[in-house]
């Protein structure tokens, strides 16, 4: 006998996500992913100056802050044929690497680790044994018996008071937890240390972008000037601080994040065969070392892998109207020419029409429209995007850095390469990527310093900044690799104003509802076959969904000019 359960809202993510799952004989046999907020930034941008778009789309989210702004300026630069100076590209890359380092560490410890680490069980740990384990896997200095004993005492006060604070409402004691108490205590300690560290790495964005979150960007380059002796510019002192922060981030990732990842994964190898999902992976490419228009120099190489076939990597072209299309068959939107036809983003439409059940309700009608997320497809294929896709494409492309990282991890865990196609693989790929990015950030930094020492301090190309120099009509597409996956913006400029603007974000790819042919999205597909021990505490659903690092903040509530909500959906689970 099967039973449908609802997880709504899925917590420890950005935005509102609802998962409905059909469970039979202890496993998920069907699943539905629903975004329950409206995203209409596209409509807000209509008629505005293209040079201002970055400031609006940058407010999509404070978690993946800056990546939408970066993508936006690239989109406008593509439309207008603007080539930015090398220093501006390097600064953008450094900021991007800092974002990745911050985002991946925060995801692992604060959004995902509690799916594997039992906080309450850490109270049973032997601090001396914990110290011995910690020192055996890492040179991280905070690993003495006294350190772990003091931490244990702090957490015990929370437990004895009946209030776990930030660790309340967990599924502590769930039979799916497997870690020894000592590993749980190490994970808990580093959860708290990561909270402190993450406040530092974001300063890189503030130094170059003026603030964080939502640092400043500029069509044509960056809005910061190099002046080694200028107290108000990017001077020698600030550049030295950037270097220090990047080194500290690299150390934290290599001595804390990666050892913890491997230690935890070694107890959950069975999850190397759970949550694989689609087997289709897509990467747009990013982090150019020789300019954005030279894809061969991208640290994140682009490509598509279909059906887990690592022997063949296909190319991606975001301009072809038969490659990327968005469908709304099961989404609460209407297209002028009907809901069965897909639209390329340059001609995309965003007319909302909610047709779901009126609240309160128990279940969505998943035979009809059931999400505010559109359904993008690449040449008709549902795709997974994100760290696992990037690691697999880099590995399949034969990039030595990727091969060394992946083969090393597989050897350490004693698992085959097929274990990457899983919830565990998705989580492990994020850690490998964080390590790679921490090195690349320093590479970009030293190249920037070399340019400055050679006398090149250019940070912007303002040659085509004046609208009088623009063509009457222009189309542009800009792409990036956000921490959560492939991101692209498409713009249609008419008479100096935005005629149409479309964002297709990573979670749109991963969390979308079914298409007209019934093809599942990445979330829905990955959940099929997932074991669920306790239907009332579906920890296993959270493990697989969290492994994607969902971020639905690109979906925002829509208000009228008086500030009243135009559409508000209330959801009640069973």
N, C-alpha and C positions, 0 to 999 in steps of 0.2 A: 504494500500500500504506500502510495506517495503522499507527501505533504508539502505544501508551499509555505515557505517562511519569508519574512520581510526583515531586512536590515535597513533601517531608515531613521535618522541619517547615519551614513557610514562616518564614524568620527576619526579623528587624527588625520584629516585631509583638509584641503582648502576648498570651500564651497559645499554644495548640497548634492549628495549622491544617494540614490536608493537602489538596493539590490533585492530582487525577488528570485528565490531559488526553489526549484522542485527537488525534493529529496526522497530517494527511494532506496531502501536497504542500506542506509548509512552513507550514501554517496549522492552527489548532485547530478541529476540527469538532465536538467535544463536550467537556464538562468537568464535573467533580464536585467539590463542596466538602464537606469533612468536618471537623467539630470533634471532636477526639479526647480531650477531657476532659469530666468530669461537672460540671454546675452544679446544686447542690442547696441553695442558700441558702433557697429557699422552704420546705424541710422544716425547716431549722434554726430558722426564725422561728415555726413553729407553737407556739401556747400562750404566747408571750411578750407582754410589755406593748407595745402599739403605739408608745408614746412612745420605746421603745428601739430600734425597727427601724432608724432612721437609722444607728446606730452599727455595726450588723451589715452592712447593705448597703453602707455606705461603704467596707468592706474588700474589696469585690468587686475593686477595682483601685486601684493607686497612680498609674497614668498619668492616667486621667480622674478623679482624686481629687476628692471633694466632690459631684459631680453626682448620684450615687446617693443620697447623704444629703439633698441638696436635694429630689430627687424624692420621697423617702420622707416627709419632714416635710410636703410639700404633699399627699401622699396621705392622711395621717392628718388633717391640717387640713380636707381636703375631706370626709372621713367624719364629722367632728365639728362641722363648720360654724364653724371658727375663722377669723377674719379678722385678719391680722397688721398691725402698725403700718407706715406708709409707710417709715420709716427702716429697718426690718428688711428690707423688700422691696428697698430700694436697696442695702443692704449685700450682700444675697444676689446682686443683679445685678452689683455691682462684683467680688465674688469670682468670679462666673461668667465675667465678661469677662477677668479675669486668667487663669483656667483656659484659656479659648479662645486667648488670645494665646500662652501657654506651650505649649499642646498643638499648635497649628498650626505654630509655628516649629520645635519639636522634631521634629514629623513631617516637615516639608519637608527639613530639613537632616540629621537623624540617622536617619530611617527610610526616606526616599524619594529624597533627592537622589543617593545613590550608584547608583541605577538609571539615572541620566542623566549623572552626572559621573564621569569616569575619573581616579581619584586618581593613579595611576602616570604617566599622560600629562601631568599637571601639571608634572612635572619637566622637560619639554621647553619650558616656557613662557619667554618673554622677560619678565623682571620689569618692564622699562621699558614695553613694550607693554601688559602687564597693567595697570600703573598708569594708563596713558592710557585704556584701556577702562573701568576702574573709575570714574575721575573723569568720564568722559563720560556715565555712566548714573546717578550718584549723588553727593551731597555728603558721603557718609560719610567722616570724616577719616582712617581707617586705609586709605590707598590709595597710599602712596609706593612708588617702586621698591625702596627699601631694605627696606620692610616685607615685600613679596612675595619679595624675594631671601632674606631671613632665614628666612622660612617654608619656602621651597624647600629651603634647606640642612638644615633640621630633618627634613623628610620624606625627603631623600636619605639621611640617616643610617639611618633605618628600612629603606629599600629595600636599601642596601648591606649591612646586617646580616642581610638575609634574613628580617627580622621586621617586618611592617607594623603590628603592634599592633592598634589598633581598626579598621584598614583591611585586615586580613587576610581571606582567603577571599572576596574579591570576584572578579567576572568581568572583571578589568582587561584591556584590550586587545580586548574583545569587539567584533566588527564593527558591532554596533548602536549603539555610542557614536559621536556625531557632533560633539561640541563641540571647538572649537579649544583648544589647550593653555592659552591665557591664560584662557579662561572656566572651564576646569577648575581652574586655580589660584585664581581668585576664589571659586569654589564651595567649594573646600577650605579657604581662609582663613576664610570665613564659617561653615563647619561648626564650626571650632574656636572662633570668637567666640561662636556661638550657645550652645555648651556653657557659657561663662562667663555670658552674659546670662540664661540660663534659671534660674540659681541666684538671681537677684535678683527677678524678677517673682513668684515663688512666695511672697515675703514678704508680699504683699497678703493671701493666704489665711491666713498665720500671724498677721498683725496682728488680723484680725477673727475668725478661727476658733481662735486659740490655738496652732495648730501646722500643719505641712504635711509629709507628706501627711495625709489623713484629718482635716481641721479639724472643729471642733465645730459642730453645728447644734442647733436647739431647736424642738420643736413649739410653735407660738405666736409664733415670731420668731427672734431670735438671742441667743446666750448671752454677749453682750458689752455693756458699758454705756458710754454716752457721758459723759465727764467731762473737760472741756477742761483742768482743772488737777489732775486725779487721776492720780497716777503709776501706778496699777494699772489704769486704765481706758483707753478709747479717747480719748486726750488730744490736744491741739493738735499736739504733736510727731509722734505716730503718724499723725495725719491728714495732716500735711504730707508725711510719708514716703510714704504711699499715693499722694498726688498726684505726687510725684517719680517713683515707680516706674511709674505709669501713663504719664506723659509719656515716660520713657525707653523703655518698651515700644512706644509709638506711633512714636517716632523710629526704633527698630531695625526695626520692620516696614516703615515707609515708605522708609527709606534703605538697608536691607540686603535684607530678604526680598523685597519687591515688585520692585525692580530686578533681583535675581538670577532671580526667577521669569520675568520677561519676557525676560531675556537668554537663559536656557536654553530657554524655550519657542519662541523664534524659530528655533531650529535643529531643532525637533522638531514642526513644524506638521503633518507627516503623521499624528501621533498624535491630531490633531483629528478623524480619521475612523476611529479604532480604539478599541474598548472601550466603545462606547455602551451596549450591553446592553438592559435592559428598556424604557427610555423611559417608565417609570412612576415618579413621584417623590412622596414624602409628607413633610410637615412638621407637627408638632403645634403649633409656635409657642412662643415664650419671650421673655424679657427684657421684662417688663411695665413700662411707664412710668407707668401709672396703676392699678396693682394687678393681681394675678394673675387676678382674676375679670373683667378687662376685656380680652378678646382683641384688640380693635381697637387697643389701645395697644402690642401686642407689637412689639418691634423685629424679631423673627423672625416674620413673619406665617404663620399656619397655612394648610394647603391640600393638595390632591392634584392632580397633573397626570398625565393618562393619554395614552399613545401620543405623547409629545413635543408635545402640542397646547398651546402657550402661550396660546392665545386663550381657554381655559376653565380655571378653577381651582375644584375641588370642595371642599366643606367636610368636615371630619372630626369625628366624634362618638365619643369613646372609651367612652361609656356604652352605646351601642346594641350588642346582642349579635350583630347581623348585620354589623357593620363589622370589628372586629378579632377574629380567631379564630386559634388555634394548632392545627396538625395534626401528627401523628406518624407518618404513613404510612411515611416513610423515616428516622425518627428512633428511636434506641434507648430508647424509652419505651413504656409501655402505658397505654391509656385503658380505664376500666372498661366503657364501652359500645362498645368497638371502635376500631380505628385509622383508620377512614375518616371519622369525624366530627370536625369542628373544635370546639374549646371556647373560649368567651369567657374571658378571664383571671379574672374573678370566680369562675368555677367550674372553673378550670384544675387539672390534675393533673400530678404530677411523679414518677411511678413508673418508675424506671430498669430496663430489661431489655436487656442486651447480647446480641445475637444474631449478631454479626459473626464473621468467621473467627478462628481461634485463631492467635496469633503463633507463629513468624514466618510472614508471608504476603506475597505480592507485590502483589496488588490487592484492593480491597474489592469485595464483591458489590453493585454499585450498583442492581441490579434489586430488591434487598431494602432493609432498613434499613442506612444507612451513615454516620450522624452522631449525635453527642450534642446537636446543635442542633435545636430544634424548627423547624417551618415556619409562620411567621405569614403571614396574608393579610388584605388590606383589601378587603372585599366580594368576596373570591375572587381578587383581583389580587395578584401578586407585586409588591413595591415596593422601590425604592431610597431610602435615607435618607442624610442627611449634608450636607456643605457644598454640593455641587452641587444637591441638592434644595432647600435653603434659598435659594440664590441664584436658582434658576429660579423658585421660587414668589414670591419678593420681586419679581423682574423682571416676572413675568406679572401680579402684583397691581398693577403700576404704581407701586411705591414709588420715589420720585425718587432716593434714595440708591443703590438697587440699579441703576436704569437708568443713572445717571451712571457707576458703577463698571464695569458690564458693557460698556456702549457704549464707554467709554474703553479698556478692555482689547482689545476686538475691533478697534478702530481702530488701536491700537499694534501689534498682531500682524498686522493686515490679513487677518483671517479672518472668515467669516460666523457668524451666531449659531448655526447648526447645529453648529459646531465645539465648542460647549459639551457636546454629547451624546457624550462621549468620555473616554478616559483623560486626555488633556491638559486637557479642560474640568473634570474632577473635581479635578485638581491646581491649576488656575488658580483655581477657585471658592474653594478653601480660602484662598489668598492674599488674594483680594478680601474674603472674610469677615473675615480677621484684621485687615485695615485698617479695615473698618467697626466691628468690635468695639472696636478700640483707641480710636476716637472716642467710641463709646457709653459706654465705661467712664468716661471723663472727664465726660460728660454726667450720668451717674448720681452721680458723685462731687460735682459742683458742686450738684446738687439736694439731696444729703445735707447739704452745708455750709449751703445756704440754709435748710433746715429747722432745723438746729441753731441758726443765728443768730436764727431766729424764735422760739426757745425750745422747740422740739419735740425732746426727747431720748429719746422712747419707743422701746424696742427689742423689747418682747415684750408679748403679750396673754395673761395667765395665767388668764383668766376661766373657761375650760373645761378647764383642765389637770387638774383633779381627776376621776378616773374616776366618782365618785359622780354627776357631772352628765351623764354620757354616756347615750345610749339603750342599751337591752339589745342591740340589733343595729344595725350600721351598715356601709354599703358606701362605699368611697372610691376615687378614682382621682386620681393626681397625674402630671403630665407635665413634661418639660423637653426642651430641645434639647441633648443632649450634643455635644461636638466631633464625634463620629462619627455623629450623627444622632438621630432621634426616639426618645425614651426615655419609658417609662411604667411605673408600678407600680400594681397594683390590690390593695386590702386588703378583707378581710371580717372585721369585728370582732364577736365574740360574747361577751357578759358580761365586757367589759373586756379580752379577750385576743384574739390573732390566731388566727382560725379558718382563714384561708387568705390567702396572700400570693403574688403572681405578678409577676415582672419580665419584661418583653419589651424587650430591649435592642437598640441599633442593629445590632450585628453579628448578632443573631438574624434580623433582617430581611434583611440583605445576604448573609449566609453560609449561609443555611439550605439544606437539601437540597430536592429536588423534592417537589411535592405529589402527591396521588393522581391528578391529571390529567396529570402529567408536566411541569407548568409549572416552569421553571428559576428559581433565585434570581438575585439581582443579580450575585454573583460569577460564577456559572456562565454566565449569559447574556452578561456583559461579555467573557468570555474567548473566546467563539465568534468565529472569524474572525481572531483575533490571530495575526500572523506569528511564527514561531519559526525563527530562522536556524540555531541549533545546539541540537539536542535534548538534548545533554549539559550545556549551559549555558543553560537557558531564562530568560534575562534578561527577555524580553518578558512572560512570565507574571508575574514579580515586579512589573514596571511597572504592569500593570493591577490586580493584587490589592492592591499597596501603595497605589494611588491611592485606595482606600477607607479606608485607615488601619485595618486589621483589629485588633480587640481582643477576644480570647476569654477574658480573665481572669475574666469573669463565669461561666466554666465552671471549677469548682475540683474537685480530687481529693476524694473522700469517704473519710473515715477512721472507724474504730470508736473506742470509748472508750479502747482501749489504744494508739491511734495507728497501728494497722496498716491498710494500704490495703484497702478492700473491693473496689475495682475498679481494675485497672491494665492499660492497653492498650499493648503495644509494637508499633511499626510499623517495618517494614523496606522500603525502596524497592528498585526494581530496579537 
